[in-house]
Amino acid sequence: MTRNFGCRVSDAYSFMNSRLLVMENERLRISILLDKGSDIIEFLHKPTDTDFIWRSPLEHADMYKYIQSVPNQIDFRDYYLGGWQEMFPVGADGFELTGARIGNHGKLWGLPWKCTIIKDTAEEVKVKLWTRTIRTPFYVEKILTLKGKEAVLSINETIENLGQVDLGVMWGHHPAFGEGFLDEYCAVFAPAESMIDPAKTRYSWPIHDGQDYSRILAKNSDQWNMYYLKDLSDGWYALINQKKRIGFGLVWDKDIFKYLWFWGCYNYKNISPWYGRAYTVALEPFTSLPYPVDPQTLFAIPAGKSISTEIKAIVIAGKTSIQGISAEGEVR
């Protein structure tokens, strides 16, 4: 990185003994762990000094070296640093995928990714990341693009089934939000009609029996919540801090990611490994509902075929609510 203005990109950094990719422009700085799942561990809005991403209190500096040799039943949370990672080829606790036992939240989150910078100008930077899964025959590729003066990260992703067997998978993105941004003044906006909990109880969204499920709970509420938003009229959500007037938005193809998982941990004390040290919310576009809730929602990738899609992450500044986000990333 020799340029100190406009768009910039470098994969010459390191963090916690992992290669670190940094992309930035006048509005955003985005940091990505290349040796652990291509996790986004920083999504910083420079004008307001707001990093939306949650950081876990855990520190496992060398964990990426060992993650594939540990038992298959490993708990994802033991190695979870926070951030934004991908869940593939499953999204739930352990799943049998045509002869392969897949552990908690899949395998992509623990794999190293290859990286090449394919465009590096003051007006735009573009990076290609790719990897292959181990127990399953998938090739995964992402093109990340950041343009000058835009608070938007574009992710164009392709997953190819290299095997000779049609496979049903779960695929989702898992951005988790934390303090500095997250507090009880935050609200979720999403075009869903309903939601269910892990017991399959159905609720209307966002108001049910007088309770507003779109509101984020206060830091020391000592609760753990998991809901699955359904019947999306469009593929977007926004999490907005209405007091600070700053928010994070995500837009995607709802024909691929048909559900929105909503996980909240409000310093819940009775869960390992945090025991009251995790104040975070994750809003996760997913192809499927988690096993054993509804295995019939698995997403099929035929043998020898690939699926491609685009996701945009957007900073929403100066607003307390929105009505939507277009596929181009325009906030309404």
Backbone bond lengths (Angstrom), bond angles and torsions (degrees), N, CA, C in turn:
res aa  C-N    CA-C-N  psi(-1)  N-CA   C-N-CA  omega(-1)  CA-C   N-CA-C  phi
1 M - - - 1.463 - - 1.523 109.00 -
2 T 1.319 116.39 104.38 1.463 121.11 178.32 1.521 111.26 -107.27
3 R 1.313 117.23 -20.61 1.463 120.32 -179.86 1.526 109.12 -84.54
4 N 1.314 117.55 135.44 1.457 121.79 -179.34 1.527 111.82 -119.03
5 F 1.332 116.33 30.48 1.463 121.50 176.58 1.524 107.97 -151.09
6 G 1.318 115.72 162.73 1.455 120.20 178.60 1.514 111.98 64.09
7 C 1.325 116.98 -148.77 1.463 122.14 177.06 1.531 109.32 -76.39
8 R 1.337 115.51 142.42 1.458 121.64 179.71 1.517 109.18 -141.42
9 V 1.328 117.07 152.06 1.451 121.51 177.89 1.527 108.91 -153.70
10 S 1.352 115.48 142.14 1.461 120.28 175.79 1.522 109.33 -156.17
11 D 1.334 115.74 140.38 1.465 121.58 172.32 1.530 110.30 -112.64
12 A 1.335 116.58 24.73 1.467 121.66 -176.82 1.522 113.11 -95.56
13 Y 1.330 117.37 3.43 1.455 120.67 -179.19 1.522 111.22 -93.16
14 S 1.343 115.90 170.40 1.468 121.35 172.29 1.514 108.89 -142.15
15 F 1.335 115.43 153.80 1.459 122.28 178.86 1.519 108.09 -150.78
16 M 1.331 117.53 125.98 1.467 122.21 -178.28 1.524 110.82 52.26
17 N 1.324 115.87 43.54 1.458 123.43 178.59 1.528 114.02 63.84
18 S 1.305 116.88 19.21 1.460 121.83 175.11 1.521 109.69 -114.42
19 R 1.323 116.58 147.15 1.453 119.97 169.16 1.531 108.79 -59.92
20 L 1.321 116.33 139.47 1.459 121.33 -177.47 1.524 109.72 -125.73
21 L 1.317 115.60 124.55 1.461 122.33 174.62 1.529 108.38 -96.79
22 V 1.335 116.67 130.40 1.460 121.60 178.54 1.529 108.68 -122.19
23 M 1.341 115.33 124.85 1.459 122.66 174.68 1.528 107.34 -119.91
24 E 1.341 116.91 136.12 1.457 117.85 178.44 1.521 111.37 -155.25
25 N 1.333 112.95 158.57 1.459 121.13 170.34 1.526 107.89 -139.97
26 E 1.324 117.65 -158.33 1.455 119.94 -176.98 1.527 112.78 -67.18
27 R 1.335 117.44 -20.88 1.469 120.99 -173.80 1.527 114.09 -112.80
28 L 1.314 117.57 -30.03 1.460 120.77 -172.74 1.518 111.94 -125.52
29 R 1.337 116.34 149.29 1.457 122.90 162.47 1.518 107.14 -130.04
30 I 1.331 116.19 126.43 1.465 123.30 -175.43 1.514 107.99 -125.29
31 S 1.346 116.26 125.13 1.465 121.99 -178.49 1.520 109.40 -117.90
32 I 1.339 115.92 134.98 1.459 122.29 -170.40 1.521 109.69 -131.49
33 L 1.349 116.82 128.33 1.464 122.18 176.65 1.532 109.38 -81.65
34 L 1.317 116.92 109.78 1.466 120.29 -176.75 1.528 112.58 -76.92
35 D 1.322 117.90 -25.32 1.460 120.29 -178.12 1.526 113.15 -93.10
36 K 1.317 117.02 2.02 1.461 120.55 176.10 1.522 109.55 -140.63
37 G 1.319 115.15 85.51 1.442 120.95 168.48 1.502 117.37 70.62
38 S 1.319 118.95 6.42 1.469 123.09 -169.76 1.527 110.36 54.82
39 D 1.344 115.89 36.03 1.461 121.49 179.28 1.530 110.76 -62.39
40 I 1.321 116.23 133.38 1.455 121.26 171.57 1.521 107.26 -85.52
41 I 1.331 117.16 112.53 1.462 120.98 -176.88 1.524 112.09 -105.23
42 E 1.320 117.02 -2.89 1.461 120.84 174.61 1.520 108.55 -147.10
43 F 1.330 115.81 128.65 1.465 122.65 171.97 1.528 106.03 -134.41
44 L 1.330 114.62 81.81 1.457 122.45 -169.46 1.518 111.37 -96.46
45 H 1.335 115.30 125.67 1.459 121.46 171.48 1.515 107.95 -90.92
46 K 1.326 117.01 108.32 1.457 121.65 -171.01 1.530 113.80 -64.15
47 P 1.344 120.13 -44.11 1.470 118.60 -176.01 1.520 114.20 -59.07
48 T 1.342 117.42 -30.94 1.469 120.26 -179.87 1.516 112.82 -109.79
49 D 1.331 118.18 2.54 1.465 123.13 -177.44 1.529 111.04 52.44
50 T 1.340 115.57 44.79 1.460 122.06 -179.38 1.518 110.38 -109.93
51 D 1.328 116.55 114.14 1.461 121.37 170.50 1.527 106.73 -98.62
52 F 1.324 117.03 115.71 1.465 121.48 -174.52 1.528 112.43 -74.91
53 I 1.319 116.91 -20.87 1.460 121.58 -167.40 1.527 112.33 -80.38
54 W 1.350 115.40 139.66 1.463 121.15 175.60 1.523 109.84 -83.19
55 R 1.332 116.38 141.52 1.463 123.22 172.98 1.523 108.37 -115.21
56 S 1.313 116.73 125.01 1.455 121.94 177.33 1.524 110.30 -69.18
57 P 1.345 118.89 150.89 1.460 120.66 174.78 1.524 113.42 -72.68
58 L 1.343 117.74 -8.69 1.460 121.03 179.76 1.521 110.48 -72.74
59 E 1.331 116.13 149.86 1.458 121.38 176.11 1.521 108.99 -135.41
60 H 1.339 115.78 110.89 1.464 122.14 178.10 1.525 107.09 -128.02
61 A 1.298 116.24 81.56 1.460 120.38 -169.77 1.523 113.42 -61.00
62 D 1.335 118.10 -33.74 1.462 120.28 -175.52 1.523 112.54 -111.20
63 M 1.316 117.90 18.51 1.458 118.64 -171.30 1.525 113.07 -65.35
64 Y 1.330 118.29 -29.65 1.452 119.30 -177.89 1.525 111.91 -64.77
65 K 1.329 118.01 -18.83 1.457 120.00 179.26 1.526 111.93 -74.95
66 Y 1.309 117.18 -21.64 1.456 121.02 -171.25 1.527 113.74 -117.22
67 I 1.287 117.47 -5.20 1.449 119.77 -166.24 1.528 112.75 -64.72
68 Q 1.330 118.86 -28.82 1.458 120.24 -178.95 1.529 112.56 -86.03
69 S 1.332 118.47 -10.45 1.457 120.00 -178.14 1.520 112.81 -99.72
70 V 1.325 116.75 -7.30 1.458 119.99 179.67 1.523 109.33 -77.86
71 P 1.338 118.57 165.45 1.468 120.79 -179.43 1.520 112.09 -56.93
72 N 1.316 115.19 150.08 1.451 121.77 -176.12 1.519 112.57 -62.36
73 Q 1.327 117.23 -25.85 1.450 121.08 -176.28 1.529 112.69 -85.06
74 I 1.305 118.43 13.60 1.462 121.93 -179.10 1.523 111.01 -52.87
75 D 1.311 116.59 140.03 1.448 121.88 176.07 1.524 109.21 -81.51
76 F 1.308 116.47 122.89 1.458 122.02 178.76 1.525 111.75 -51.52
77 R 1.321 117.27 -36.84 1.456 120.53 -176.08 1.526 112.91 -64.05
78 D 1.321 118.03 -28.60 1.463 120.43 -179.88 1.522 112.20 -62.24
79 Y 1.337 116.74 -26.46 1.464 122.18 -176.37 1.526 111.94 -117.18
80 Y 1.320 115.20 17.40 1.459 120.97 -174.42 1.521 109.67 -90.29
81 L 1.334 116.44 116.10 1.452 122.15 179.46 1.517 112.58 -94.25
82 G 1.341 117.35 3.77 1.448 120.85 -169.39 1.516 109.39 88.39
83 G 1.323 116.78 -157.92 1.459 119.58 178.24 1.509 113.58 84.86
84 W 1.329 114.06 -161.94 1.466 123.39 -177.71 1.519 106.81 -124.57
85 Q 1.343 115.63 112.60 1.458 120.51 177.06 1.534 110.14 -126.33
86 E 1.320 114.26 172.39 1.453 120.96 178.91 1.507 111.17 -103.62
87 M 1.345 115.93 143.82 1.456 122.39 176.39 1.535 107.96 -108.09
88 F 1.325 115.65 115.75 1.466 121.17 -177.91 1.522 108.45 -168.74
89 P 1.324 120.46 140.31 1.463 128.59 2.38 1.527 114.54 -90.60
90 V 1.338 117.51 11.61 1.462 120.10 171.05 1.520 107.68 -134.50
91 G 1.325 115.35 166.75 1.448 119.05 179.31 1.502 112.94 -129.08
92 A 1.320 116.49 2.22 1.452 120.67 -174.87 1.523 110.54 -116.63
93 D 1.313 115.85 -175.12 1.460 121.83 179.45 1.520 110.40 -76.82
94 G 1.333 115.89 102.18 1.466 119.79 174.42 1.516 113.00 61.93
95 F 1.304 117.20 132.36 1.458 120.90 -176.57 1.527 108.62 -157.87
96 E 1.314 115.76 139.48 1.458 121.39 178.12 1.523 108.33 -92.41
97 L 1.328 116.59 111.13 1.455 121.62 -177.35 1.519 109.44 -109.85
98 T 1.329 116.31 89.76 1.467 122.60 176.90 1.530 111.41 46.56
99 G 1.325 116.00 57.20 1.452 120.76 174.63 1.510 115.20 94.30
100 A 1.329 118.57 -7.98 1.464 121.68 179.95 1.522 109.40 -113.89
101 R 1.345 115.99 121.50 1.449 120.09 175.67 1.528 108.77 -81.19
102 I 1.340 116.84 117.00 1.456 122.61 -176.36 1.525 108.68 -108.06
103 G 1.319 117.07 130.60 1.447 122.03 -176.47 1.519 113.44 -77.36
104 N 1.307 114.85 -174.06 1.458 123.97 -174.83 1.530 111.87 -54.39
105 H 1.338 115.89 121.57 1.464 124.13 175.60 1.526 114.02 65.61
106 G 1.335 117.80 19.50 1.448 119.54 172.14 1.513 114.37 84.04
107 K 1.349 115.72 -155.92 1.465 121.17 -172.25 1.524 114.58 -124.28
108 L 1.310 118.51 -21.73 1.466 118.57 -175.30 1.515 112.71 -59.40
109 W 1.332 117.10 -32.95 1.462 120.53 -174.52 1.532 113.17 -66.95
110 G 1.336 118.04 -15.00 1.453 119.54 179.82 1.509 114.71 -110.49
111 L 1.331 117.96 1.89 1.461 120.41 -174.22 1.529 112.23 -92.33
112 P 1.334 117.55 146.94 1.465 120.24 168.48 1.526 110.22 -74.94
113 W 1.317 116.49 148.44 1.464 122.51 179.97 1.528 109.26 -119.19
114 K 1.318 115.89 144.37 1.457 121.36 171.62 1.526 108.52 -83.30
115 C 1.335 114.79 156.45 1.465 119.78 -172.95 1.514 110.27 -144.65
116 T 1.313 116.02 137.82 1.455 120.66 169.53 1.519 109.08 -143.08
117 I 1.327 116.63 138.15 1.460 122.40 177.73 1.520 107.93 -86.21
118 I 1.322 116.93 119.01 1.465 119.79 -174.12 1.527 112.71 -106.03
119 K 1.343 117.06 -12.22 1.466 119.84 172.91 1.514 108.00 -151.85
120 D 1.322 115.60 134.59 1.467 120.39 -176.28 1.517 108.87 -147.03
121 T 1.334 116.30 86.51 1.459 122.11 176.92 1.521 108.55 -131.08
122 A 1.322 116.51 166.23 1.459 120.37 178.37 1.524 111.61 -65.99
123 E 1.337 117.45 -20.74 1.467 121.39 -178.66 1.526 112.81 -90.81
124 E 1.352 117.03 -24.77 1.473 119.20 -175.84 1.519 109.82 -163.92
125 V 1.340 115.77 140.53 1.464 120.80 170.61 1.517 108.08 -124.22
126 K 1.349 114.31 147.26 1.465 120.27 -175.40 1.523 107.62 -145.26
127 V 1.341 116.13 134.27 1.460 122.51 -175.84 1.521 108.99 -131.06
128 K 1.328 115.57 140.45 1.458 121.61 174.42 1.526 108.84 -107.79
129 L 1.338 116.49 128.63 1.458 123.98 175.32 1.522 108.35 -120.62
130 W 1.351 116.50 143.65 1.465 117.96 178.33 1.527 110.82 -155.63
131 T 1.342 114.82 154.83 1.461 122.04 178.08 1.521 108.85 -158.97
132 R 1.333 116.05 173.71 1.462 123.30 175.28 1.518 108.86 -129.33
133 T 1.329 116.31 138.98 1.452 119.73 177.44 1.526 109.62 -73.73
134 I 1.334 115.90 162.47 1.465 120.75 -172.53 1.533 112.56 -98.10
135 R 1.318 118.01 -53.06 1.464 120.05 -177.53 1.518 113.12 -84.49
136 T 1.316 116.29 -7.90 1.463 121.48 -178.39 1.525 109.41 -133.19
137 P 1.365 118.25 159.22 1.469 120.53 -169.39 1.526 113.74 -93.70
138 F 1.342 117.72 55.45 1.454 119.60 -175.92 1.525 112.10 -113.26
139 Y 1.327 114.19 140.46 1.466 123.24 169.26 1.526 107.27 -108.17
140 V 1.335 116.40 130.31 1.463 121.63 -177.04 1.519 109.00 -123.60
141 E 1.328 115.65 132.05 1.458 121.34 -178.27 1.525 109.92 -135.94
142 K 1.336 115.76 138.24 1.461 120.83 177.49 1.526 109.90 -131.49
143 I 1.330 115.91 138.60 1.460 122.86 171.86 1.525 107.17 -112.86
144 L 1.335 116.50 116.93 1.456 122.31 -179.62 1.524 108.70 -104.16
145 T 1.342 115.52 130.92 1.460 120.88 -175.83 1.521 110.04 -129.45
146 L 1.326 115.04 134.45 1.458 122.85 175.79 1.521 107.82 -131.59
147 K 1.335 115.86 123.40 1.456 121.01 -178.76 1.531 110.77 -105.90
148 G 1.323 115.42 156.51 1.447 121.17 -175.88 1.516 113.38 -60.50
149 K 1.345 116.23 136.05 1.458 125.08 173.60 1.526 113.79 65.10
150 E 1.335 118.84 11.28 1.457 121.78 177.78 1.523 109.98 -108.50
151 A 1.322 116.81 137.26 1.458 121.54 176.12 1.525 109.24 -94.46
152 V 1.343 114.86 53.83 1.464 122.00 -175.02 1.525 109.06 -138.19
153 L 1.341 116.46 129.35 1.460 122.10 171.02 1.518 108.12 -108.81
154 S 1.331 116.91 124.81 1.470 121.96 177.48 1.525 109.42 -101.98
155 I 1.338 116.06 133.66 1.460 122.19 178.31 1.524 107.70 -124.01
156 N 1.329 116.23 110.64 1.464 121.72 174.33 1.525 107.93 -100.25
157 E 1.315 117.14 119.64 1.460 120.95 -170.60 1.524 111.67 -125.37
158 T 1.326 114.86 142.41 1.467 122.09 176.15 1.522 108.90 -130.96
159 I 1.335 116.18 133.27 1.457 122.00 173.00 1.527 108.05 -121.86
160 E 1.347 115.31 125.90 1.464 121.18 -176.86 1.525 109.74 -116.92
161 N 1.326 115.82 133.22 1.456 122.58 174.78 1.527 108.10 -88.34
162 L 1.334 116.98 106.06 1.468 121.90 -177.73 1.518 112.45 -84.15
163 G 1.326 117.33 -6.45 1.455 121.31 -177.57 1.520 113.15 -83.37
164 Q 1.310 114.34 -177.53 1.459 121.56 179.62 1.530 111.74 -109.54
165 V 1.338 115.62 19.89 1.456 122.38 -179.12 1.518 109.11 -128.98
166 D 1.329 117.03 132.92 1.460 120.40 172.42 1.528 108.61 -65.85
167 L 1.328 116.66 134.30 1.459 120.12 -176.62 1.522 111.15 -128.05
168 G 1.335 114.97 135.42 1.449 121.08 173.92 1.515 109.51 -96.76
169 V 1.322 117.48 127.20 1.464 122.14 -172.12 1.526 110.05 -128.57
170 M 1.322 114.29 169.24 1.456 122.98 166.94 1.524 106.61 -114.34
171 W 1.329 116.07 134.25 1.464 120.78 -175.56 1.515 108.51 -139.60
172 G 1.308 116.19 126.37 1.448 119.20 -179.96 1.514 112.95 -156.80
173 H 1.321 115.68 163.67 1.459 123.05 175.25 1.520 108.87 -110.96
174 H 1.339 115.75 139.27 1.466 122.74 -167.31 1.534 110.67 -126.82
175 P 1.349 118.21 68.39 1.459 119.24 174.10 1.525 110.33 -80.24
176 A 1.333 116.54 129.31 1.463 122.18 179.43 1.522 109.05 -114.20
177 F 1.321 115.64 137.63 1.457 122.41 -172.56 1.523 110.15 -111.29
178 G 1.338 115.76 146.38 1.450 118.85 -173.39 1.511 114.27 -138.29
179 E 1.326 113.75 -173.07 1.457 122.35 -175.06 1.519 111.46 -62.92
180 G 1.340 112.60 157.62 1.456 120.56 -167.47 1.511 109.22 96.56
181 F 1.332 114.51 -31.52 1.466 122.59 173.55 1.530 110.40 -121.65
182 L 1.318 116.89 -48.75 1.463 121.82 -171.51 1.525 111.44 -81.16
183 D 1.329 116.09 130.87 1.456 121.93 170.88 1.530 108.41 -163.14
184 E 1.325 116.23 -172.75 1.466 120.26 -175.09 1.521 113.14 -71.05
185 Y 1.327 118.54 -4.38 1.457 121.44 176.32 1.531 111.96 -90.39
186 C 1.329 117.25 2.91 1.464 121.47 -179.74 1.534 110.92 -87.24
187 A 1.326 114.77 147.24 1.462 121.79 177.07 1.523 109.17 -137.93
188 V 1.336 115.53 148.66 1.465 123.14 179.04 1.523 108.94 -99.98
189 F 1.319 115.67 131.51 1.456 121.95 173.81 1.523 107.99 -116.59
190 A 1.331 116.92 123.95 1.470 121.45 -178.62 1.527 108.57 -155.72
191 P 1.339 117.87 139.83 1.471 121.29 -176.20 1.532 112.06 -84.59
192 A 1.338 116.53 58.55 1.465 121.96 179.70 1.531 109.46 -106.11
193 E 1.325 115.99 151.59 1.455 120.69 176.71 1.519 112.36 -97.21
194 S 1.344 116.36 -27.37 1.459 118.80 -174.56 1.522 109.86 -151.90
195 M 1.346 114.57 172.24 1.451 120.98 174.08 1.520 108.12 -151.38
196 I 1.343 115.69 160.20 1.453 121.39 175.78 1.517 108.38 -129.92
197 D 1.332 115.39 159.67 1.457 120.30 174.18 1.521 108.85 -104.36
198 P 1.337 119.48 176.58 1.465 120.19 -178.07 1.523 114.43 -59.93
199 A 1.332 117.87 -19.56 1.473 121.11 177.19 1.523 111.88 -87.97
200 K 1.340 117.76 6.36 1.458 125.08 179.05 1.521 113.18 73.12
201 T 1.315 118.15 13.80 1.451 121.06 174.75 1.521 109.52 -71.64
202 R 1.326 116.40 129.64 1.457 120.71 -176.21 1.520 110.35 -94.46
203 Y 1.342 115.81 139.61 1.450 123.51 177.18 1.532 108.32 -128.13
204 S 1.313 116.81 151.76 1.462 118.75 167.34 1.524 108.38 -79.03
205 W 1.318 116.96 153.49 1.468 122.13 -179.43 1.518 109.25 -118.48
206 P 1.332 119.67 136.19 1.472 126.19 -1.63 1.530 114.44 -93.44
207 I 1.361 117.78 -11.65 1.463 121.14 -176.35 1.521 109.94 -100.62
208 H 1.326 116.34 127.74 1.464 121.07 175.40 1.530 108.73 -142.56
209 D 1.332 115.10 124.48 1.471 121.09 -179.21 1.526 112.13 50.79
210 G 1.321 115.22 40.53 1.452 120.34 175.96 1.517 115.56 81.64
211 Q 1.336 118.11 -2.99 1.457 121.19 179.50 1.520 110.10 -101.12
212 D 1.320 116.39 134.83 1.459 122.39 178.84 1.526 108.48 -95.95
213 Y 1.335 116.45 103.49 1.466 121.31 -176.89 1.526 112.45 -77.94
214 S 1.309 117.75 -6.32 1.463 119.86 178.92 1.523 112.40 -81.78
215 R 1.329 117.94 -11.95 1.456 121.66 -177.66 1.528 110.57 -84.45
216 I 1.338 116.38 136.84 1.466 121.77 176.39 1.525 108.67 -82.18
217 L 1.324 116.21 135.83 1.454 121.33 -178.55 1.527 110.87 -77.17
218 A 1.314 114.82 159.60 1.463 120.84 179.93 1.522 111.11 -68.38
219 K 1.317 115.26 163.76 1.460 122.48 -170.16 1.525 113.87 -56.78
220 N 1.307 118.28 -45.47 1.466 121.16 -174.04 1.521 112.40 -103.10
221 S 1.338 116.56 38.95 1.462 120.41 179.86 1.517 113.10 -75.24
222 D 1.341 117.49 -14.94 1.463 122.37 178.43 1.534 111.45 54.74
223 Q 1.344 115.63 50.66 1.467 121.02 179.46 1.526 110.13 -132.16
224 W 1.324 113.54 157.62 1.464 122.99 174.38 1.521 106.84 -133.86
225 N 1.338 117.99 120.76 1.456 121.51 -176.62 1.520 110.62 -126.72
226 M 1.338 115.95 145.05 1.462 121.73 175.25 1.524 107.81 -141.65
227 Y 1.334 115.36 121.66 1.459 121.29 178.37 1.524 108.59 -135.81
228 Y 1.333 114.82 159.37 1.462 121.24 -179.59 1.520 108.14 -128.08
229 L 1.339 116.61 110.10 1.455 120.82 -179.50 1.523 109.62 -79.04
230 K 1.342 114.88 137.14 1.463 121.88 -175.11 1.526 110.06 -127.34
231 D 1.346 113.41 175.71 1.469 121.20 173.72 1.528 111.37 54.43
232 L 1.333 115.29 50.72 1.458 121.35 179.23 1.528 110.20 -74.28
233 S 1.317 116.87 130.48 1.465 119.98 175.10 1.519 111.76 -81.93
234 D 1.331 116.36 -17.71 1.455 121.93 179.13 1.528 108.24 -157.01
235 G 1.337 116.63 166.44 1.461 120.42 -176.50 1.516 112.47 -102.44
236 W 1.323 117.30 83.20 1.455 120.73 176.12 1.523 109.61 -161.98
237 Y 1.324 115.25 158.76 1.456 120.85 165.37 1.520 108.86 -150.23
238 A 1.331 114.82 164.57 1.462 121.41 172.79 1.514 108.32 -139.29
239 L 1.326 115.91 137.91 1.458 123.01 171.44 1.522 106.08 -114.63
240 I 1.337 116.83 112.84 1.458 121.40 -170.99 1.526 109.99 -121.84
241 N 1.335 114.98 129.67 1.458 120.71 170.31 1.531 106.79 -83.88
242 Q 1.321 115.65 106.10 1.463 119.73 -171.65 1.519 112.74 -74.09
243 K 1.318 117.85 -19.60 1.458 120.43 175.76 1.521 110.72 -80.42
244 K 1.319 117.13 -43.41 1.463 122.01 -179.15 1.520 112.45 -84.79
245 R 1.351 116.64 -12.93 1.466 122.44 179.88 1.535 111.62 57.12
246 I 1.319 114.75 47.73 1.457 121.40 177.12 1.527 107.66 -142.45
247 G 1.332 117.04 143.28 1.456 119.11 -176.75 1.513 112.80 -153.83
248 F 1.330 114.62 168.72 1.463 124.22 178.93 1.520 107.92 -119.16
249 G 1.322 116.43 131.54 1.458 121.11 178.09 1.511 111.58 -123.58
250 L 1.329 115.53 150.16 1.454 121.75 176.92 1.521 107.68 -133.74
251 V 1.338 116.77 138.75 1.452 121.50 178.32 1.516 108.46 -132.24
252 W 1.360 117.05 139.88 1.458 122.52 -173.80 1.525 110.22 -153.42
253 D 1.315 115.88 174.60 1.462 123.09 177.83 1.525 108.48 -84.01
254 K 1.327 117.49 110.53 1.470 120.08 -176.18 1.524 112.50 -72.23
255 D 1.322 118.47 -13.12 1.467 119.77 174.81 1.527 111.29 -73.80
256 I 1.339 117.04 -17.96 1.462 121.32 174.62 1.529 109.91 -100.24
257 F 1.313 116.66 -55.39 1.468 121.65 179.00 1.528 107.55 -97.48
258 K 1.324 115.98 93.61 1.465 121.98 -171.19 1.519 113.59 -88.19
259 Y 1.331 116.98 -11.15 1.454 121.25 -174.45 1.528 109.86 -129.65
260 L 1.331 114.93 158.71 1.455 121.06 175.38 1.526 108.04 -126.90
261 W 1.342 115.90 111.34 1.455 120.63 176.87 1.528 109.08 -80.86
262 F 1.312 115.63 140.16 1.464 122.06 -176.07 1.527 107.38 -129.50
263 W 1.342 115.06 103.10 1.462 121.48 -179.84 1.519 109.53 -110.76
264 G 1.323 116.41 132.12 1.448 120.96 176.59 1.514 111.33 -130.73
265 C 1.321 116.31 129.35 1.470 122.03 174.76 1.525 107.02 -124.69
266 Y 1.332 115.79 109.67 1.458 121.78 -172.01 1.525 109.81 -108.88
267 N 1.347 114.37 66.50 1.470 122.05 -175.23 1.528 111.59 53.68
268 Y 1.334 114.87 40.73 1.460 121.18 177.10 1.529 109.15 -63.23
269 K 1.327 115.97 129.19 1.461 120.42 -170.34 1.519 114.02 -86.89
270 N 1.327 117.48 -22.41 1.472 119.75 -170.36 1.526 111.50 -101.74
271 I 1.328 117.21 49.18 1.458 119.46 178.24 1.524 109.94 -149.47
272 S 1.304 114.96 135.49 1.461 122.68 175.82 1.522 108.81 -81.87
273 P 1.324 118.35 146.43 1.469 129.09 2.72 1.533 113.42 -100.37
274 W 1.334 117.39 14.46 1.467 119.25 -169.47 1.522 113.53 -94.40
275 Y 1.338 116.83 -43.50 1.470 120.68 179.31 1.535 111.87 51.05
276 G 1.330 114.48 57.37 1.455 119.77 176.38 1.508 115.47 90.11
277 R 1.338 118.14 9.45 1.474 121.15 -177.37 1.520 113.32 -108.89
278 A 1.324 118.32 12.49 1.462 120.83 -175.98 1.526 110.14 -123.30
279 Y 1.322 115.79 108.96 1.458 121.65 172.38 1.518 106.82 -114.21
280 T 1.325 115.44 101.27 1.460 119.64 -173.13 1.524 110.39 -158.50
281 V 1.314 114.33 156.91 1.465 123.44 174.23 1.514 107.70 -133.61
282 A 1.340 116.92 137.59 1.468 121.70 173.71 1.522 108.66 -121.02
283 L 1.319 115.97 133.39 1.461 123.34 176.44 1.518 107.15 -119.50
284 E 1.354 116.30 113.10 1.452 121.98 -161.23 1.533 112.54 -125.29
285 P 1.336 118.81 104.88 1.463 120.12 172.52 1.531 109.76 -64.03
286 F 1.323 117.72 130.55 1.466 121.97 -175.81 1.516 111.08 -138.10
287 T 1.334 114.19 149.24 1.461 119.89 174.59 1.520 112.12 -72.85
288 S 1.331 117.81 -22.79 1.456 121.29 -163.84 1.517 110.97 -141.53
289 L 1.324 114.09 165.81 1.449 121.01 168.31 1.519 108.26 -95.27
290 P 1.324 118.27 145.16 1.466 119.48 -169.16 1.519 113.01 -74.21
291 Y 1.315 113.92 140.62 1.457 122.03 172.11 1.525 107.91 -64.45
292 P 1.355 120.45 132.55 1.460 126.21 10.00 1.519 114.36 -97.50
293 V 1.339 119.59 21.05 1.457 119.68 -179.08 1.527 111.21 -63.35
294 D 1.337 117.14 -52.42 1.463 119.98 -178.42 1.519 110.34 -158.19
295 P 1.325 118.81 84.30 1.470 120.47 -179.43 1.526 113.13 -66.25
296 Q 1.337 117.66 -13.87 1.463 120.53 179.38 1.531 112.09 -69.95
297 T 1.320 117.25 -9.98 1.464 119.87 -179.54 1.525 112.81 -91.45
298 L 1.338 118.34 9.31 1.462 120.38 178.20 1.530 110.59 -56.61
299 F 1.334 115.28 145.64 1.463 122.71 -175.72 1.526 108.80 -96.60
300 A 1.320 117.62 122.50 1.460 122.14 -174.30 1.527 111.31 -86.14
301 I 1.344 115.26 129.19 1.464 121.87 169.58 1.528 106.78 -119.89
302 P 1.333 118.54 106.46 1.465 121.48 -175.02 1.525 112.43 -64.58
303 A 1.316 116.23 157.08 1.460 122.50 177.45 1.522 110.57 -56.45
304 G 1.342 115.22 131.86 1.452 120.69 177.08 1.519 115.25 73.91
305 K 1.312 118.46 5.58 1.459 122.22 -177.63 1.528 110.48 -110.99
306 S 1.329 114.60 165.88 1.455 120.45 178.67 1.517 109.77 -132.90
307 I 1.326 115.06 160.31 1.454 122.16 176.18 1.518 107.48 -129.52
308 S 1.325 116.83 135.20 1.462 121.93 -178.92 1.512 110.01 -125.79
309 T 1.321 116.11 147.73 1.455 120.46 179.47 1.520 109.58 -158.23
310 E 1.330 116.03 169.10 1.459 121.71 178.41 1.518 110.08 -127.96
311 I 1.329 115.90 138.53 1.458 123.91 174.32 1.519 107.94 -124.30
312 K 1.321 116.10 139.54 1.460 120.60 175.98 1.526 109.03 -121.63
313 A 1.341 115.75 132.61 1.461 122.35 174.27 1.519 108.12 -108.42
314 I 1.338 116.31 131.01 1.458 121.72 -167.00 1.524 109.91 -133.88
315 V 1.320 117.22 136.42 1.455 121.59 170.48 1.528 108.81 -87.45
316 I 1.318 115.47 130.96 1.467 122.20 -179.83 1.528 107.38 -110.36
317 A 1.314 116.41 107.91 1.464 121.22 -174.47 1.523 110.86 -110.17
318 G 1.358 115.44 141.77 1.455 121.59 172.96 1.503 115.39 79.10
319 K 1.339 118.79 15.03 1.459 121.86 -177.55 1.527 110.57 -127.15
320 T 1.334 115.15 153.01 1.463 120.83 175.37 1.521 111.89 -108.68
321 S 1.336 118.02 -12.89 1.464 122.27 176.15 1.518 108.12 -160.76
322 I 1.331 115.88 160.75 1.463 120.61 176.11 1.528 109.10 -140.14
323 Q 1.327 115.87 164.98 1.448 122.04 177.61 1.515 113.37 -105.90
324 G 1.329 116.88 -12.93 1.451 118.98 179.08 1.506 112.63 168.55
325 I 1.347 115.32 168.93 1.457 122.97 173.88 1.530 107.04 -132.25
326 S 1.305 117.31 127.80 1.463 121.05 -179.55 1.517 110.63 -75.74
327 A 1.325 115.84 166.59 1.463 121.11 177.65 1.526 111.15 -62.22
328 E 1.316 117.56 -22.18 1.467 121.82 178.30 1.518 111.48 -85.99
329 G 1.325 117.48 -4.82 1.459 121.04 178.33 1.505 113.99 93.33
330 E 1.321 118.41 13.13 1.461 121.87 179.11 1.523 109.79 -85.68
331 V 1.336 115.97 127.85 1.462 121.77 -177.49 1.512 109.73 -88.10
332 R 1.346 115.45 130.83 1.460 121.27 177.40 1.527 109.20 -102.08
